[in-house]
Structures are given as C-alpha cells and as structure tokens.
Amino acid sequence: MRHDLSYSNVLEWLISAVRWITVCLPKKIIGEGTITKARQYLGVDIFRLIFEKFTKKHYELTADFHGKSTVIFDGVTGTTPDTKSNIDAFGKPSTGTAAFPQIRAVALMSLTMRCILDFAFGPYVGKGTGERALMFKILNKFEELLFLFDAGFYAFELLELFKDTQQTFIIKISKSLKIKCIKKLPDGSYIGIIKKKFKNPDSVKGKRSPQIEKEIEVIVIPYQLNGFRAARLITNIFDETITATEIVKHYHKRWDIELAFDEIKNRQCATLKGQLGTVFRSKTAELVEQELYAILITYNCIRQLMYQASEIHNKDLVFSVYLRCYS
C-alpha cells in the first residue's frame, strides 16, 4: 500500500522497474490528485459488482468435512484517516482516547481456498454495529454449509435460525452458558438442551403475562488442550459416525481466518517501520468503502492464483505456498 507515498508516487514506484523497457513514458505519469478524482468519479458500485461477480464465478466450494463445505465467520477492525467524514461515518472507540476513527467488519471465509466470500461492515460504535448484527446480514445468503463460529457470535437466535435449515454449525461457548444434559455419549460428548425465556408477544400492556420458554437440542463437546483452559463446543451434527475428536480438531481450523486477516493487514496493507498502522488511506467514508472492496478483490485474486498453482503442482494450499507468495 506504501502509505508513505502519495497516489501518484505509488504509481511511479510500481512502474519504476519497467521504465528501461521503453523511453516513451514521461517523467511524471499523472498529476497530483488525478487518481483521487478518478476514484471519486468511479464510486463504490463498480467495485461492489466486481467483488460479487468474481466471487460467484470462481468460488465453487469444495466439501472438506463429511460432505459439507466449511466456512468461517470472524470480525476485524481497521483504522481510517482522522477526517470529519470518517469520524461522522464510523466513529471512534468510546474507551480510552483513540487517535483514529475505526471501521468494524465481519467476513465469511471459505476454508479450502481461504478466500473472502462475503462481508458486512459498519461503524465501530453505535446500536446494531456489533459483530453479531453484521453476521446476520450475511448468514441467509448461503445454504448447506458448515459454519464455524467463535464464542463472541453465540446467540440463541442463531441456533433458532439453524434449527429448521440444512445448515450445520460448530460454535465455541462460554462456561457461563447453562446446558441441561439429557444423554451422555460414548465419546465424552452429550446431548443437551439450551433454554431461553422470551416476552409473550400477546401480552397486554400493563398486565403481567407469563414468559414463553423456548429450547433447542444440541451436541455438547467438553474438551481441553494441553496448556489451555477447558472449553466447550456445541453443534447440530448428530451423526454418530462423526466423533467428538474429529469435530474438535476441525473446529480449530477456524484460526485460518485469522491468518487471512494477517495477510491482508500486515502484508497486503503493510506500512513501513515507524508508521502508524492505518489500514485505510481514504479521507471520505465513501472512498473507505471503495477501498475496502478493492483490498478484498486484490486479496481474493492472490488466493485464486495460489489455489491454481497448488492444483497444477498437486500440492495442498498450505504455508509453503503462503510464504513463497508473501516473502
């Protein structure tokens, strides 16, 4: 991203290695502000369309876990330049004294290709801007997948959404969540019931009405890795041929999305040593959105090339390829 340079100087830097091929290039390719004006003219819609079309065309999801294709949800934040437009649109964290406005985004990633299938973003602060609220904007767009969620995404409403669909989930849950055990299973897991009370929608104002209690049946898998605290997973995978150990091992592939965020923030959008880690360089909210699409389009193109290389050479898309592409 070369945040230390202006747009015109970034272009000069990119073509400097090929200037010797021709003498036809002028000393200065474009004037200051030209790229910014071009970006303003293009707007956001064309970038959104490119992202959506590229995603639909190239990403046929491969089954990787007992006939299901795995996708991963997680959230990420990024800083933007400290301008009035960005402050008004995204806000600053309410805790402490933040120097920059921040944007919050939730992404859905394919495990097999580690590409971003979809994302939703919003202000860092304000009602309805949390990771769960952004997740629900994406969730209904995809069918018959295996979703991996971190504990922060858990909600009873999420389980309800999965109850009557062909979607499958594995979610890490907090130790405070109460689950009633109704049947222990041979592999150490058990069938449990999660209950929640809701306000009666037919209640009359001013009169006390009994709450409605709903319950959902799940498989609960307690486990503990060496050197870590005990944890629990819940899932709606009731297939007895799939063991608890398999599910635990597969769930921890959820960390692959953290690698994707690392690739984007610390390599693709890297800053020079000593610079502030501002991911975005756009000074208006509309151009921040445009830049977000451009970053993800570029990232997905790189992942597509890596995947094609692994297919040609019959190799797994693992860290060896990752290191060659980003070193």
N, C-alpha and C positions, 0 to 999 in steps of 0.2 A: 504493500500500500504506500510506502515511502511518505509517511506523514510529515517528514521534514522538508518535503518539496511541494511546490505549487503544482497544479494540474499540468500546466504547460511544461514545467521542468520534469515531471514524471514521464511525460511523453518523450521528451528529449533523452532521458535516461534509458527508456525502453528501446529506442531506435539507435542509440549510440554505437552499439556493437555491429550494426549492419551499414553504417554510413559509408564504409570503404567500398561497398558493392557498387555504388553509383555516386556521381558528382552532381546529380540533378536536384538533390534535396537542398532547400535553402537553409541558411544558418539557423534561422528560427522558424519552426514549422507553423506554429499558431501564436496568436497574441494572447496576452493575459485576459482571463475572463471568458474566452471563447468556449471552452468546454463547459463551464458553468452555465452559460446561456443556452448551449445545446441541450444540456440536461434539463433545464427548465422548460425548454420547448418540447422535449420528448415526454415529460411527465412520468407517471407511475404505471399507467395501464399497459403499456407495451412490454414493460419488464415483467409485470404480473402474468401477462399472456405467454411470454416466452417460458417462464418458470413452469406454468401449468402444462403447456404443450410438451415441453421437454420431459417433464416427469411422466406424463401419460404415455409418451412414445417409447421411452427407454426402460422403464422400470416394471418388468414383469416379475412379480415377486416369486421367489423360489421357496418351496416348502423345505423347512430345515428342522422341524420338530414334530415327529409323528403326523405328518401330512399337513401341518399348519405352517404358515409363513410368519415369522416373528417380526414385530415392530416394537419400537421403544419410544416412550414419551419422556421428555425431561424439559426443564426450563433453564433459561440462561438470561443474563442481563448484559447490557452493553452501555458504555458511556457515549455521550454526544457532546459536541462543542457547546460552550456555555453562552447560548444566544437566547433572546427573548422568545423566539419562535419555538425552540426546543424546550425551554422551561415551561411555556404555556401548554405545549402538547404532551409532554412526558413527565414533567415534574422532577423533583429531587427527593432522595430518601429523607424521611422525616426524622430518622435517628442520626444524631451527630451533625456535623457540618460538611455536607457533600459539595465538592467543587463543581461537579458537572451534573447536568440532567441525565437521567438514565431511562433506558427503554427495557421493557420486560418482554421476553418472547418464549413461547413453548413450541418445541419442534417434535415432529413424528419422524422417526428414522427407521429405514429398513436395515435389519441386522445383516443380511447376506452381502449387501453391497455397501453398507454404511452410507447411504445417500439420504438426503432430506426429502421425504415425500410430501410434507405439508407443514405449515407453521401458522401460528397466530401471534400477534403482538399487540402491545398496548402501553399505556403509561405505567411508570413504576409504582405510582401511588394512586389511590382513589378506589371507590367502590367498584367491584366487578373486574378488577385488574389483576387478580391473583392467578397463580398457575392453573388451579383447577378450573376457574372460569374460562381461561383461554383454551384449556384442553377440550372442554365440552364443545367449543366451536369447530373442532376438527373431527371429533370422535365419530360422528354419524356418517362421515364421508366414505368410510372403509368397511368392508364386510369380510367375514370368515377369516379373521386373523388371530394370532396370539399376541396379546398386548402385555408388555412388561411395564410395571409402574413402581416408582419409588414410594416410600411411605407418605410423603407430602401430598400425593394425589388421592389418597384414600378418602372416600365418601360413601355413605350408604346409598346415596342416589346413583353413584357409579355402578354399584353392584346391581341395583334395580334395573339399570339400563341394559346390563349384560344378561339379566335373568331370562328374558324371552327371545334372545337372539342366538345366532350361531357363533358369536364372538367368544373367545377364550381369554382368560386373564390370569396373571400371576402378580400379586401385589404384596409388598412388604408392609407390615402393620406395626403399630406401636404397642408396647407392652401394656398400655392402659386400656386398650380395647377389650371389652368383656365378650367372651365367646363361650357358649354352653356346649360342652362335649356330649354328644349323643351316641357315638360309636367309635371305639378305638380300632385302628387298622394295624395289620401285622408289621408294617414298615416304620412304625413310630408316629405316623400322622393320625389324624382323627377327623371324623365328620362333626362339624359344629354348626351351631345356629347363632346368627347375629341378629339382634333385635333393635328396633328403634321406634320411639313413640312420636306421633305427629299430631298436630292440631286437627280436630274434626272440622272438615270443610262445611259441614251442615250445621255447625253450632250457631246459636242465636246470640247476637250481640247483647252483652250484659248478663247472660246466663251461663253458668258453668256446665260444660259438656265433657264427657269422658274422652280422653285421647284415643286415637287409633294406633294400634301397635302392629307394625309390620316385621316380618322376619325373613331371612334368606339363609339357605343352607350352603355351606362351603366346605372344602377340604382345608384343614389347618395343618401346617407343617412346621413344628418347632425344630430348630437346629442351632448348632454353634460351631463356628470355625475356630481353629486354633489361634489363640491370641486375640479373639474378638468376643464381644458380648453375645449372649444368647439372643436369638431373633426368631420371628415367626413370619411365614408366608401364608397367604390364603389364595385359593384358586378354585375355579369351577371345572377343573379337569378331574372327572370322576372315573376315568378309565383305569381299572385295576391293574392293567398291564404296564402302566407308566408309574414307576416308583417315585417315592419322595426324594430319593437321592438324585434321580435324573432331573427332577423339577428344580431342586436347589441349585444344581450345577448349571442348568440352563438359565435360571434367573440371573445369575451373576454375570452373564453376558450383557446385562443391562449397562454395564460400565462402558461398553463400546461407544455409547452416545457421548460420554464424557471425553473420549478420545476424539470424536468428531468435533466437539466444541473446542478442544485444544488445538486441533489442526486449523480451525477457522480463526480463532482469536490470537493464537501465539505464533502461527506460521504464515497463514494466508494474509492476515491483517497485522503482521508483526510491526513493531516500532523499533527505532534504533535505541541503543543503550542510552539511558538517561532521559528518554522522552516519556511523557505521560501516556498511559495505556488507553487512549481514547480510540475505541474501535471504529467509530464513525467520524467522518470528516465534514459531513454536510451541515450547513448552518441553518437550514429550514427543515421543518418537520416533514414536508412532502418529499424533499430530496433525501432525508434519512430513510424513509420508506423505500424509495427507489434504490438507494444504496444497499439496503438490506436484501432486496431481491437480487441485485447484481452480485453481491457476495455469495449468495446461495446458488445462483446459476453457475458461477465460476467453480464453486466447490463441487457441485454435482457433476460438472464436466470433467473435473480431475478424477473424481471417483469412477466415472464411466470409463475413462482411459485406463485406469488402474485395473478395473474389472476385466476389460477386454484383454489387457496384457496377461492377466492371470489365466484367462481362458485359452489364449493362444499357446502359452507355455505349460498348460495343465498344472498350474500351481494354485494353492489356496491364497485367497486375498488376505495375507497376514502382514505382520510387521516388517518383514523383509522388503516387501513392495512399498509399504508406507515409508520406510526410511530412505529408499532409493529416490522416491518422488519428492521428498521434502528436505533432503540433506543438501 
